[in-house]
Amino acid sequence: MSFIAKPKVAHPGLPRNELGLTRRDYEGGMSTLCAGCGHDSVTAAIIEAVWELSLRPETLAKLSGIGCSSKTTAYFVNGAHGFNSVHGRMPSIATGAIAANRDLHYIGVSGDGDTLSIGFGQFAHAIRRNIDMLYMIENNGVYGLTKGQFSASADVGSKAKRGEENAQPPVDPVLTALTLGCTYIARSFSGDKEQLVPLIKGGLMHKGFALIDVLSPCVTFNDHEGSTKSYGFVRDHYDEVVHADFVPPATEITTQYAAGDATAVTLHDGSRITLRKLDPSYDPTHRGKAFNYLRDKLQQGEYVTGLIYIDEHSPEFHQVNRTSTVAMNQVPYAKLTPGSKGLEKIMARYR
Amino acid sequence: MLQSADAADRLNDFVLKLANVNGTGSASANTLLMKSIFRMGVPVMGKNYFPSNIQGLPTWYEIRVTRDGYVARSGRIDLMVAMNAETYARDVQEVSPGGFLLYDSSWPRPTLLKRDDITILGAPFALMCNETFKGVRARILLKNIMCAGALAALLEIDLDVMRTLLGESYASKKSLLDSNVRALEIGYNYAKEHFSCPLPLRVQSMDKTANHILIDGNTAAGLGCMYAGATVGAWYPITPSTSLMDAFKSFCEKWRIDPVTGERLFVIVQAEDELSAIGAVVGASWNGARSFTPTSGPGISLMNEFIGLAYYAEIPAVIFDIQRVGPSTGMPTRTQQCDLMLAAYASHGDTRHVLLFPNNPEECFHMALAAFDLAERLQTPVFVMSDLDIGMNDWMCPVLKWDESYQPDRGKVLTKEQIAALEKFQRFVDKDGDGITARTLPGVHPKGAFFTRGSGHNQYGGYTEDAAEYQLVVDRLKRKFDTAKTLVPKALITARSGPRDGGHEIGVISIGSCDGAINEALDILKRRGVHVDYMRVRGFPFGAEVEEFLATHSLLFVVEQNRDAQFKSLLTLETAVSKEKLRSILHYSGLPMSSACIVEGVVAEMGAAPKIRAAVS
């Protein structure tokens, strides 16, 4: 970790977003993670994304469970409420928070242990409910705070720092999410900010559950020869299939694509995601084909990255529930009770 | 046989028990009988003893007709309606001497149904149903209604009242109404022709149920949640709490859906388990919505980790524990007060929680409101400790009235303007000296943002591993718990002992659903010359009035429904009372309490105390 706090005064020349805020205004507390941790790069990408989106800091809510990854919600956007809850249970906190106030942007940060082991059930059910949030897994295949045990995402044959080889098959969050009906699924790499930032922006603006599985190497316990979650291995076995660019509402798509190379998906707020297919055979709107493609590539030891699947039509949690557009925590009390007249009517049934 | 002198005694004062097979429609016949008597102005008590099963197992319903308005079981059975051959043997044994048994004589009377000291009556209900109605299902379901008709003749229940009730139930189903009324009348006429009606057990109209309702505690609590302004309910189905969320849902569907747009002013999350249910409650409460979960003991066990988080991170949460028999899965359809210690100290580390103890559905309604107010005022989990007896049985209660001046107490939540005016927001600094600090809600103002965590934190909300900073926060939490003592509902104290007779101040202390049995027991004891004060504790932590009652009585009976005297343990742990003064009266069979065990418990102890022996004998 770094012990040198940055000065509070921002350089007057720093670029400002639509709200007149600089990137510094979206920073959080000082990271206490190991120097070189992939998670800090993810934090930087989140800061970049919310700054570019010009979100008011207080309209963001940061949720996490327990673990190295879950600590990172303290390291970005100080002006947003954060909730570091219990191990593996952030999805239920998110469910309740979203039920109570549909007006905020929710970003959950979790890890492979938090999501795929202790929290696997909650993760699955949050996807089923299609709650409107961005859920990021900082996936490094290893338990850091307890010093180097395999996690459920460790690949067969992957070696621990002390040489032990993992024999149990991994749980792949992307394949899991595809089967559970997740409506926005991406995989990225902490070392690829250019790919990650637009995925975060798209995930935040997507109406429903957006999952980004970020391969985020652990420099202390899982960055050695023989690990399949090391910086080196990920760089060498990294296959971007669909590159996404995020285009805010009422902005012209300026990037030039070769004909037939790119398609655009319009999100609920009018923003668009342009999808540039790097493998022409791939279809990110077909769940079954996406699943087969990914499974085959995984068997070949390749991490497919980019925007893997998107569905902008399935109703999210509040649409299914037909919840009032007024957030539940904003409804005046008078609207919530039928008063003494109502109680008289109700009582008649019990006489 | 009852002597004629007894007959007057049994007018509006007897117990009827119906033995049935579950899934055969007996519930609607039972309700019809009980409600008819209630509509005749006669107080009733109903207890349902049902199996953890959907169809085919024995089930019993006990109706106590009680002109004196007692709400507990009496311990005797005057008329058994034996409709389940499988349980004939035990049903016939349960009838009190001089009582009656009515059975279905469609088949030859089994030798099992034989006792010289009771009167046995047979009516061929199944045969008559088969002759009158078509279809297997209708024949099975209407048999119980036909039996209710026979009981109307035997007990002189007003047939018009029963017809009216059927009319209300089947207002939109004319064919069902016709067949039900027909079954009722066939049963009634059969009894009139074949038996000497009425029996000495008789119902006669009174005026004692005006301004009263029959309602179960879970319905009343669900109603209370709606009136409290709860907008987020999260739950995992578990007996015996399920009907609470069912009630909340049906009230909200009636009153909280915009008739034009169909938009709903409530969210119900049926979670994947209780861990997730309490997580959603904590998340919603953190975000400023009133949120609750109904559950039972096994659910609380699962929720422990989150309850500790809510305690330490100071987030409101309302939890209804509809207690059932433990340990483990226990007996899910039987009642106990067995989660007291579990709830009071739920979760690891130093935790203590606020508990409320309703004694009946009326208090379930009011304590639901109190629970939300306390949870938000104190920023902590609050448990409403109901049980299966209160939650799932119909109780006679005063009509619930609404105080239009009620406004929810949202506690110390800073507004946008208040936050803006602050130099810096400090989440856990105790400015008022009551241990309760101001909180902010997400989305209101960037200056109000803070980091909620279950890890060690200082009074500014920042992470800490510093001893002094840690202790500052947990010591304040202890002060906050002292504040809670002054906010929970006060214990109700009934002085019955009259003038003191030389230092023998005797008291009974109890909680929740023991109340009915205790009140009846104290009346019985009083008639026998034993005068006992009574304190019904309604909240934990215990207030000053509890300490005072304990201090001013020399002998105290602690009445509760569990094996290990959990309430007595709480009293000894959390008050200054000396253990030597406390005597336990425990009831933990899974059935609701009757007064007998209290009378026996008190008399046995008094028998041992020579000075009072004379009064008792």
Interface residues (C-beta under 8 A of the other chain):
Chain A: R56 P57 E58 T59 A61 L63 T73 A74 N78 G79 A80 H81 G82 F83 N84 S85 V86 R89 P91 S92 I93 A94 T95 G96 A97 I98 A99 A100 N101 D103 L104 G121 Q122 A124 H125 R129 H318 N321 R322 T323 S324 T325 M328 N329 V331 Y333 K335 L336 T337 P338 G339 S340 G342 L343 I346 M347 Y350 R351
Chain B: R39 H212 I213 L214 I215 T219 L223 M226 Y227 G229 A230 T231 V232 A234 F251 W255 R256 D258 G262 E263 R264 L265 F266 V267 I268 V269 A271 E272 D273 L275 S276 A277 I278 G279 A280 V281 V282 G283 A284 S285 W286 N287 G288 A289 S291 E305 F306 L309 V399 L400 K401 W402 D403 E404 Q407 P408 T440 L441 P442 G443 V444 H445 P446 K447 G448 A449 F450 F451 T452 R453 G454 S455 Y463
